[in-house]
Amino acid sequence: ELIAGSTINLVGLHRLHAIVWRGAGQPALLASLRAAGMLELAVQLVQEPNLLVRKAAVQILWALSAAPSGAQLLAAQPLLLAAIIRLIEKGAFVAEDLEILVPPAVSTLRNIALAPGAHAAL
């Protein structure tokens, strides 16, 4: 459970990042993330005011995008792509976001753009 009421579990996000990093290309993991609503939750998490929550969410997306199948899954989520782009745009004006969030967010978009058939989504 990553969210309990209004509290976001950072330890849970870090554990999820470790799981995704190790198995980003595995179809079972991708299906589980999709079934659990993680992609929809990621839209919310990358827009959270807490920098640590946004950082953890972006790192999860970056790890997921490292595998072509994960990148294709992300490319099929227009709200998520829009949230990542807004994060990058905002990061251009906020120093801590520029240093911490923008590099993995840009790498995530690059990975998505390089995935087969994903360029149309961008």
N, C-alpha and C positions, 0 to 999 in steps of 0.2 A: 504494500500500500504506500504509494508515494505522497499522497495528500490526505491528511486527516483534518477535516474542518478547514481552517484557514492556514494550517501549518504544512509546510512542504518539507519532506524528509530528505535532507541533503545526503545523509549516509546512504539512503536507498538509491538516490540518483547516482552516487559514486559507484555503488555496487552494480547498478544497471549499466553504467558506462563500461565497467570491467567485463561484464557478460557480453555486451555488444561488441566490444573491441576484440574479444577472442572469437566470436562466432558471427561476425557481420554478414558473411555470405551464406550462412546455413538457412535453407528454406524453412525449417521448423522454427527457428528463432524469428525470422521475418513474419511468419504466419502468427506466431504468438504475440509479437508486438502489435501487429495489426488488429488481432482479435481483442487484445487488452485495451485498445484505444490509445496506445502510446503516441501515435502520430498526431492525433487530435490534441492530446495533452501537451505534446511538444510545442504546438502553436501557442498555447497559454504560457508555458514555461519560458520560452525565449522572449516573452514580453513582460515577465515579472520585474518589479522594481528592484528586487534583491540581486545584486551583481553575482553572488555565488550561485544562485539558482540558474541565472541565465548562462553562466559559464559552464555549469554541469550539463545543462540542456544542449548547448552548442557542441560540447565535447561528445555527447552521445550521438548527435546527428552527424558529426564529422566521422566518428568511428563507423557509423552505419553506412555512410556514403563511400567508405573506403572499398567496399565490394561492389561490383557492377550491379548485382541484384538489389542491394540495399539502395544504391543511388537511383535505380529505376523506381523503386518503391517510393522514395522521397520525391522524385520528379512527378509522380502521379498525385501529389498533394499540393494543389495551388495555394491554399491558405498557408501552408507551412513555408513554401517558397517565398511568398509575400512577407511573412514574418521575418524570415532570415534577411531578406533585402532591406526591410525597415530597420532591422538591428544594425546592419552595415551602414545605412544612411545616418542613423542616429550616432553611431560610433565615430563617424567622421568629425563630430562636434564635441564629443566628450572624451577627454584624455584617457580615463581608465578603461572605457569601452574600446577605444582605439588600440590600446596595448593588449588587452586581455581577450576581447571578444571578436574583434574584426578578423584577425588572422585565421582562426579556425572556421569562422563563418564563410570567409572567402574561399578557403580550401574546400569546404563542403559544397559550395556552389560550383567550384571547378570540377570536383568529382562528379557531381550530377551532370554537368555539361558534357563530360567525357563519356558518360554511360551510353550504351547503344540505344538509340531511339529517344533519348531524353531531351535532346536539344530543342525540340518543339515546345516543351513545357516552359522553357526559359524564355 
